[in-house]
Amino acid sequence: MKFPLHRTKFMALLIILSASLLTLKDSQALNLKTHKISNTVYALVGELGPRTYENNGLNNTMGFVITGNGVVLIDSGASPIGAAEISKRVAAVTSQPIKWVINTGSQDHRWLGNSYFRQHGAEIIALKKTVTTEKKFVDDHIRGLRNTLKERADGIVPQYATNELDTNHAKLTLGGVKFEIIWFGNSHFPGDSVVWLPAQKIVFTGDMVYLDRMLGILPYSNVLSWQKSFHKMEQLNPKWVVPGHGNVYPLATAQAETGNYLDFLVNGVRKAQADWLELDDTVNLLSEKKRVAPFVHLKNFDSWHRTNINRTYLTLESVE
């Protein structure tokens, strides 16, 4: 049976539209968004909420850079299944293979997808400081992922850097693009680093910077070092900041939502201790609405802010 030309075109359009909607539905289900920063630099922005079975533990921001000799991926996700989804996002933009994977940190979603990319021929790169922390926390992270990802965590096999860099500042070039991996100091985790693209003035900060959501001071975070590290990173004067969590913004937003908050914690707690305030009184004082107004819009503020004050107080009490 022959259809009129206009009906044939209409049916073809429906098929294309249906395929596009299915792709969009799959993408929205995972909620891993591809953000184009330039013609060759992209961010992959995960959910702002917690790790879930549905998001494959990808509640973080990663990215990739297209060079003249392949793709450089910044962080590899929390599992091989998550890594495969990352690979699909890259393949949707470029046919070039992923040649390098750089790990900025040691938390699960920064590196436990390494094995997938290694099996596909990528070189895994990280600072020695980062690898040391990966090895320290790997069992805890995999145990947590098994609780969240269930059978999707079965394929997780720790793959450490095949190119482990024993330095605080490494300079690398691939396909004409210059990369710098810099450790400014311990932050969310010991050994956290940033990836700096000097020509493009773009910095991938890993978990040094949280945007759109509240950062978390963990028992093994060093809030004093984190504060100093952030201000050292500022001196790069990046045009764009690709955070460890949240969307891509200019430096001013990173200063407002991470730098200023770290200053608020450290300076506020330090003054409270100088005034001989006890822990509970300090937490209440620094949680007053007028004081925290610049930060209450951040997702997870209510669940993290008082804990952050508490841990900052204990840290300062032990070192000052």
C-alpha positions, 0 to 999 in steps of 0.5 A: 500500500502506498501512502501519499507523500505528505503522510509518508513524511509525517510517519517518518517524522513520528518515528524520529520523534518517538526515537528521540523521546525514548532517548530523552526518557532514558537520559532523564531517568538517569539524569546525567546531563551533558553541558557544553562549555566550549567546542571541546570541553564538556561537563557531565552533571549528575543529580544533586541528591544522594546516590541511588540505584536508579542513578547508578551512584552518579550524583556528582559532576564529571567532564571530558575534553576532546583533543586532537588525539582522543578524549580525556575523561575527568573522573569515571563514575562509581561503577562499570555500569555507571561508566558505560553510561558516561561512555555513551554520553561521550560517544554522543558528542564525539567518535574519538576514543577515550584515551585518558581518565584522570581521577581528581579524588578518592570518593567512589564516584570519582574512580570506581568506574576506572576498570571499565575504561581500562578494559577499553584501552584508556590510561588511568592517571592520578596523583599518588596522594589521590591513589593512597586515599583510594586504597585507604577507603576502597572497602568502605566505599564498595560496601556502601555501593553494594547497599545502594546499587545492589546487583549493579555493584557486582562488577566493581573491581578497583582499578588504580592509576596505571600512571601514578604521578608522585608530584603535587603539580603535573603537566601533561599534553594530549593532542595539543591540549595542555592539562595540569593536575594540581594538589592545593591541599586536602579538602573533602578527602585527603589527596583531592586534586583539580584539573586545570586547562590553562588555555581555556581557563577552565578548572575541574575541581572535583570535590573541592567545590560544591555548587547548587548543593551544600558541601559536607565536612566529613570526619576525615575532611580537613576544613582548614586545609580545604579553606586554604586550598579553595583560595589557592585555586581562586588564584588560577582565575578560571573563567568556568568552574566545573565543580564536584557537585552541581552545575558549571558556573563562573568563579564568582558563584564558586566563591559565593557557594563554597569559598564564602561558606568555608570562610563562614565556618572557619571564621565563625567557629574561631570567633565563637571559641575565642568568646568561650562559647560551647559547641551547642551554643556555637552551632545555634549561633551560626545557624541563625537565619540572618547569618546563614541567609546566603547559603540556605538556598543550597540543596541539603542545607538543612541536613548538613549545615549543623553537622558542618559547624560541629565538625569544624568546631571539633577540628579547630578545638584540636589544633588551635 
